[in-house]
Amino acid sequence: MNREDRAKQFLPFDALKGLQEALRQREKEALRTERRQLSEEEAEKLSRRLTRLRRGDRVKLA
């Protein structure tokens, strides 16, 4: 048996062909969210809050 054929026998077997790709696609779709446009005032307020954060602070997103 040549090296290439021998190596093929140790390749992972994909019993459900296409499942991994379908799962990756579904994961990408789940992570997509619409970006919200902030006004200048909202952006400034958010920036001030973010600069006050320190390592170890707990943050709650709503």
C-alpha beads as a LAMMPS data file, in Angstrom:
LAMMPS data file: protein, C-alpha beads

62 atoms
61 bonds

1 atom types
1 bond types

-500.0 500.0 xlo xhi
-500.0 500.0 ylo yhi
-500.0 500.0 zlo zhi

Masses

1 110.0

Atoms # bond

1 1 1 0.000 0.000 0.000
2 1 1 1.484 3.383 -0.967
3 1 1 1.800 6.240 1.524
4 1 1 -1.112 8.278 0.161
5 1 1 -3.582 5.390 0.369
6 1 1 -2.334 4.492 3.809
7 1 1 -2.823 8.072 5.036
8 1 1 -6.406 8.147 3.696
9 1 1 -7.480 5.356 5.998
10 1 1 -6.776 7.611 8.987
11 1 1 -8.792 10.605 7.740
12 1 1 -11.852 11.473 9.840
13 1 1 -15.077 9.922 8.603
14 1 1 -17.973 12.305 7.957
15 1 1 -21.082 10.129 8.316
16 1 1 -23.439 13.091 7.868
17 1 1 -21.942 14.803 4.865
18 1 1 -22.612 18.550 4.908
19 1 1 -23.728 18.681 8.549
20 1 1 -20.698 20.668 9.750
21 1 1 -21.129 23.223 6.972
22 1 1 -24.856 23.575 7.721
23 1 1 -24.118 24.099 11.411
24 1 1 -21.499 26.763 10.637
25 1 1 -23.960 28.564 8.350
26 1 1 -26.688 28.465 11.002
27 1 1 -24.256 29.787 13.613
28 1 1 -23.305 32.710 11.348
29 1 1 -26.973 33.576 10.832
30 1 1 -27.638 33.483 14.576
31 1 1 -24.767 35.889 15.274
32 1 1 -25.942 38.521 12.810
33 1 1 -27.611 41.530 14.369
34 1 1 -28.620 44.894 13.030
35 1 1 -26.293 47.756 13.916
36 1 1 -28.030 50.567 15.695
37 1 1 -27.036 54.098 14.752
38 1 1 -26.279 56.229 17.815
39 1 1 -26.825 59.935 18.006
40 1 1 -23.843 62.122 18.913
41 1 1 -25.209 62.479 22.431
42 1 1 -25.710 58.710 22.878
43 1 1 -22.242 57.983 21.486
44 1 1 -20.634 60.472 23.863
45 1 1 -22.520 59.046 26.849
46 1 1 -21.486 55.492 25.914
47 1 1 -17.886 56.565 25.413
48 1 1 -17.765 58.169 28.876
49 1 1 -19.156 55.010 30.470
50 1 1 -16.683 52.775 28.646
51 1 1 -13.678 54.858 29.677
52 1 1 -14.676 54.472 33.338
53 1 1 -14.567 50.670 33.160
54 1 1 -11.729 48.920 34.952
55 1 1 -10.464 45.356 34.814
56 1 1 -12.753 43.128 36.851
57 1 1 -15.820 45.377 36.550
58 1 1 -19.051 43.564 35.783
59 1 1 -21.005 44.762 32.800
60 1 1 -24.643 44.013 32.016
61 1 1 -25.850 44.459 28.449
62 1 1 -29.500 45.092 27.822

Bonds

1 1 1 2
2 1 2 3
3 1 3 4
4 1 4 5
5 1 5 6
6 1 6 7
7 1 7 8
8 1 8 9
9 1 9 10
10 1 10 11
11 1 11 12
12 1 12 13
13 1 13 14
14 1 14 15
15 1 15 16
16 1 16 17
17 1 17 18
18 1 18 19
19 1 19 20
20 1 20 21
21 1 21 22
22 1 22 23
23 1 23 24
24 1 24 25
25 1 25 26
26 1 26 27
27 1 27 28
28 1 28 29
29 1 29 30
30 1 30 31
31 1 31 32
32 1 32 33
33 1 33 34
34 1 34 35
35 1 35 36
36 1 36 37
37 1 37 38
38 1 38 39
39 1 39 40
40 1 40 41
41 1 41 42
42 1 42 43
43 1 43 44
44 1 44 45
45 1 45 46
46 1 46 47
47 1 47 48
48 1 48 49
49 1 49 50
50 1 50 51
51 1 51 52
52 1 52 53
53 1 53 54
54 1 54 55
55 1 55 56
56 1 56 57
57 1 57 58
58 1 58 59
59 1 59 60
60 1 60 61
61 1 61 62
